[in-house]
Amino acid sequence: MSSRTPSILKIDHEHCRAICEEIGERLQIMLRPETRELPERLRLLLNRFAEMEQDPAPSIAPSMEDMMSWPIAPAHIGEAR
């Protein structure tokens, strides 16, 4: 019985760029205005992306209101002695 583990694929910048360009060219062909329908898988992925975009991402920065309620630390805290 053979173990199938995914191998890590390492490609250089030149090949990565070529792959991205090829994907872009194929998407341009698939998404031409005269194309009546998207492939089912692509339509599902676009719908999923649109759903994800509707939910606001949580902010990692505190709001100004939150910061205004924080106590002010004395100036000597954190200073080197």
C-alpha positions as CSV (number, residue, x, y, z in Angstrom):
1,M,0.0,0.0,0.0
2,S,1.5,3.3,-1.0
3,S,1.1,6.5,1.0
4,R,0.0,9.5,-1.1
5,T,1.1,12.6,0.6
6,P,1.0,15.9,-1.2
7,S,4.4,17.2,-2.2
8,I,5.4,20.8,-1.9
9,L,5.7,22.4,-5.3
10,K,8.3,25.1,-5.5
11,I,8.4,27.2,-8.6
12,D,10.4,30.3,-9.5
13,H,8.9,33.7,-10.1
14,E,9.1,33.4,-13.9
15,H,7.1,30.2,-14.0
16,C,4.6,31.5,-11.4
17,R,4.0,34.6,-13.5
18,A,3.5,32.4,-16.6
19,I,1.0,30.3,-14.8
20,C,-0.9,33.4,-13.6
21,E,-0.9,34.9,-17.1
22,E,-2.2,31.6,-18.6
23,I,-5.0,31.5,-16.0
24,G,-5.9,35.1,-16.8
25,E,-6.0,34.4,-20.6
26,R,-8.3,31.4,-20.1
27,L,-10.6,33.4,-17.8
28,Q,-10.8,36.2,-20.4
29,I,-11.9,33.7,-23.0
30,M,-14.4,32.1,-20.6
31,L,-15.8,35.5,-19.5
32,R,-16.3,37.2,-22.8
33,P,-19.5,39.2,-23.0
34,E,-20.8,36.9,-25.8
35,T,-20.5,33.9,-23.4
36,R,-24.0,33.2,-22.3
37,E,-23.4,31.1,-19.2
38,L,-20.5,30.6,-16.8
39,P,-19.3,27.0,-16.1
40,E,-21.2,25.7,-13.1
41,R,-18.1,25.5,-10.9
42,L,-17.0,29.0,-11.7
43,R,-20.5,30.3,-11.0
44,L,-20.6,28.6,-7.6
45,L,-17.2,30.0,-6.7
46,L,-18.2,33.5,-7.7
47,N,-21.5,33.3,-5.7
48,R,-19.5,32.1,-2.7
49,F,-17.1,34.9,-3.1
50,A,-20.0,37.4,-3.3
51,E,-21.5,36.0,-0.1
52,M,-18.2,36.3,1.7
53,E,-17.8,39.9,0.6
54,Q,-21.2,40.8,2.2
55,D,-19.9,40.0,5.7
56,P,-17.8,42.8,7.0
57,A,-14.3,41.7,8.1
58,P,-13.5,42.2,11.8
59,S,-11.2,45.2,12.4
60,I,-7.9,44.4,14.0
61,A,-7.5,48.1,15.0
62,P,-9.4,49.5,18.0
63,S,-11.9,52.2,17.3
64,M,-11.3,55.7,18.5
65,E,-14.1,55.3,21.0
66,D,-12.4,52.3,22.5
67,M,-9.1,54.0,22.7
68,M,-10.6,57.1,24.4
69,S,-11.9,54.9,27.3
70,W,-8.4,53.4,28.0
71,P,-6.7,54.6,31.1
72,I,-3.6,56.7,30.4
73,A,-0.4,55.1,31.7
74,P,2.0,57.2,33.8
75,A,5.0,58.4,31.8
76,H,7.5,56.4,33.9
77,I,6.0,53.0,32.9
78,G,8.0,51.4,30.2
79,E,11.0,53.7,30.5
80,A,14.5,52.2,30.8
81,R,16.0,52.5,34.3
